[in-house]
Amino acid sequence: MTYAHDTTAPDGAPDGADEPSVSRRGLGCVLEIVETLVLTLVIYLLIHNFIAQPFEVEQRSMVPTIVESEYVLIDKLTPRFDDYRRGDIVVFQPPSGFEQGGVPFIKRVIGLPGDTVTLDNGRVYLTPQGGTRVQLVEDYVARDVDGRAAPTLPKDAESTTQWTVPPDEYFVMGDNRPESQDSRFFGPIDRDLIVGRAWLRYFPLDRIGFMNRPEYEGLPTETDAEASLLDRGQVLAGSSATIQASISRP
């Protein structure tokens, strides 16, 4: 006796009727994974380009403050409304002609726009615009074998010992003065070259910590500058100009 095969599922539906729904569920899972990956990439790019960026130090110019193979987090956000200050550690692209295989530089801001930086007998002096000359006390500078701060000497062929920082530029030096290639060699750097402010050292774990900004005694602070503007009735105008300038920066 010949028997015919039953071509219906237990619920009465033909065999294979659930295959399209399985395919749709599989496609939905793939789309969800793609959407998650795209969203993750977008968030990463936004953070990397506008908020913070990890950076591996590959130079000895900031010894002993930061040494080779340490990792720091670069703050790209706050400089948009809180400009760079003396003592900040910044990461920047080297000026044209001074590149080192595409590796960014990391140095400390010494002179702001309008400042005059002077090297005298191995020491650093700074004259703020309209102010008096002050010797910088730099406890962070690398020490020699006798434990004394390494002298800060000229680096360029002309043995230049004085620079006046132009508008929108900064004078930077490494803490390891004998080995640092910095503004003593290539002059003040344009603000547009700066990637951001080094904010946090996060590796190795036994060296984790914030990059604290030193205070230079005898130099005007931001509070002093604001008080001076207040005396001249210019605080509101100055604040407005600062905000507009910050917003217009890339």
C-alpha positions in Angstrom: 0.0 0.0 0.0 1.3 3.4 -0.9 1.1 6.2 1.6 1.1 9.9 0.8 3.4 12.2 2.8 1.7 14.8 5.1 2.8 18.2 3.8 1.3 20.2 6.6 2.9 21.3 9.9 1.2 20.2 13.2 -0.7 23.5 13.3 -2.0 23.0 9.8 0.5 25.3 8.1 2.5 24.0 5.2 6.1 23.0 5.8 8.6 25.9 5.5 6.0 28.6 6.2 8.1 29.9 9.1 11.3 30.3 7.1 10.6 33.9 5.9 10.0 35.0 9.5 13.3 33.4 10.6 15.0 35.2 7.8 13.4 38.5 8.8 14.5 38.0 12.4 18.1 37.3 11.3 18.2 40.4 9.1 16.8 42.5 12.0 19.6 41.2 14.2 22.2 42.1 11.6 20.8 45.6 11.2 20.8 46.1 14.9 24.5 45.1 15.1 25.3 47.5 12.2 23.4 50.3 13.9 25.2 49.7 17.2 28.6 49.7 15.5 27.9 52.8 13.5 26.6 54.6 16.6 29.7 53.5 18.6 31.9 54.8 15.8 30.2 58.2 15.6 30.4 58.6 19.4 34.1 57.6 19.3 34.8 60.1 16.6 33.0 62.9 18.4 34.9 62.3 21.6 38.2 61.8 19.8 37.9 65.0 17.7 36.1 67.4 20.1 36.4 66.2 23.7 39.4 64.0 24.6 42.1 62.0 22.9 44.6 59.4 24.3 48.3 60.1 23.5 51.4 58.0 24.0 54.5 60.0 24.8 57.4 59.0 22.6 59.9 61.6 23.5 62.1 62.5 26.5 61.5 66.2 26.3 59.1 66.3 29.4 61.3 64.2 31.7 60.9 64.0 34.7 57.2 65.2 34.6 56.3 62.7 31.8 58.5 60.0 30.6 58.6 57.8 27.4 55.8 55.2 26.9 53.5 56.9 29.4 49.9 57.6 28.3 48.1 60.9 28.8 44.6 62.1 28.0 44.4 65.3 26.0 41.6 67.7 26.8 40.2 69.3 23.6 37.1 70.7 25.1 38.0 73.3 27.8 40.5 75.2 25.7 37.5 76.4 23.6 36.3 78.5 26.5 39.2 78.5 28.9 42.3 79.4 26.9 45.8 78.0 27.4 47.7 79.4 30.4 51.3 79.6 31.5 52.4 76.2 32.9 49.9 74.1 30.8 51.3 71.0 29.2 50.1 70.9 25.6 50.3 68.5 22.7 50.8 70.1 19.2 51.8 69.4 15.7 55.4 70.6 15.1 55.9 73.6 12.9 56.6 73.0 9.2 60.2 71.9 8.7 60.5 70.5 12.2 58.5 67.3 11.9 59.7 64.0 13.3 57.9 61.3 11.4 54.5 62.7 12.1 54.8 62.4 15.9 53.2 65.3 17.8 55.3 67.2 20.3 54.4 67.6 24.0 55.8 70.7 25.8 54.9 73.2 28.5 53.5 76.7 27.8 55.9 79.3 29.1 54.9 82.5 27.3 51.5 83.8 26.3 50.7 86.2 23.4 52.3 89.5 24.2 54.8 88.0 26.7 58.6 88.5 26.3 60.6 85.4 27.2 64.3 86.0 28.1 67.1 83.5 28.8 69.7 84.9 31.1 72.5 82.9 32.7 70.6 79.6 32.3 67.5 80.9 33.8 64.1 81.9 32.3 62.6 85.4 32.8 59.2 86.5 31.6 57.9 90.0 31.0 54.1 90.1 30.6 52.8 92.8 28.2 52.9 96.1 30.1 54.4 94.4 33.2 57.8 93.9 34.8 60.3 91.2 34.3 60.0 88.1 36.6 62.2 85.1 37.0 60.3 81.9 36.7 60.7 79.4 39.5 60.5 76.1 37.7 60.6 73.2 40.1 59.6 70.8 37.4 62.7 71.2 35.3 65.0 68.1 35.0 68.0 68.0 37.4 71.7 67.4 36.6 73.9 64.9 38.4 74.4 67.3 41.3 70.7 67.7 41.8 70.5 71.3 40.5 68.0 72.4 37.9 69.4 71.9 34.4 70.2 75.4 32.8 67.9 76.7 30.1 70.3 77.6 27.2 69.7 78.9 23.7 69.1 76.2 21.0 69.1 77.9 17.6 72.2 78.7 15.5 71.9 82.4 16.3 71.9 81.7 20.1 68.7 83.7 20.5 68.0 84.6 24.1 64.8 86.7 23.8 61.5 86.4 22.1 58.3 88.4 22.1 55.3 86.2 21.6 53.1 87.3 18.7 49.2 87.3 18.9 47.6 83.8 18.8 51.0 82.2 19.4 52.6 80.5 22.4 56.2 80.0 23.6 56.7 76.4 24.7 59.6 74.4 26.3 60.1 70.9 27.5 60.9 70.2 31.1 64.0 68.3 30.1 65.7 71.5 28.9 69.0 69.9 27.6 67.2 67.5 25.3 64.1 69.3 24.3 63.5 70.7 20.8 61.2 73.5 21.5 60.5 77.3 20.9 64.1 78.0 21.6 64.8 76.2 18.4 61.7 76.9 16.2 60.2 80.0 17.9 56.7 80.4 19.2 54.0 78.1 17.8 50.7 79.0 16.3 47.6 78.2 18.3 46.1 76.3 15.4 48.9 73.7 15.8 47.9 72.8 19.3 45.8 69.6 19.6 44.9 70.1 23.3 45.9 70.3 26.9 47.4 67.3 28.6 44.9 66.6 31.4 45.5 63.2 32.9 48.2 60.5 33.0 46.4 57.2 33.0 49.2 54.7 32.4 51.2 53.2 34.0 48.8 52.8 36.9 51.5 53.6 39.5 51.9 57.0 37.9 48.3 57.9 37.4 47.4 61.5 38.2 46.3 64.9 36.9 48.7 67.2 35.1 48.7 70.1 37.6 49.4 73.6 36.4 52.1 75.5 38.4 51.6 79.0 39.8 54.3 81.5 38.9 54.8 84.0 41.7 55.0 87.6 40.5 53.0 87.1 37.3 49.5 88.4 36.8 46.8 85.7 37.1 43.5 85.6 35.2 41.8 87.0 38.4 44.2 89.9 38.4 43.5 90.6 34.7 39.8 90.6 35.3 40.1 93.0 38.2 42.2 95.3 36.1 39.5 95.3 33.4 36.8 96.0 36.1 38.7 99.0 37.2 38.5 100.3 33.6 34.9 99.3 33.2 35.7 96.8 30.5 34.8 93.4 32.1 31.6 92.9 30.1 33.0 93.9 26.8 36.1 91.8 27.4 34.1 88.8 28.4 31.9 89.1 25.4 34.9 89.3 23.1 36.4 86.2 24.7 33.2 84.2 24.3 32.9 85.3 20.6 36.6 84.4 20.0 36.2 81.0 21.7 33.1 80.2 19.6 34.8 81.1 16.4 37.7 78.8 17.0 37.7 75.5 15.2 
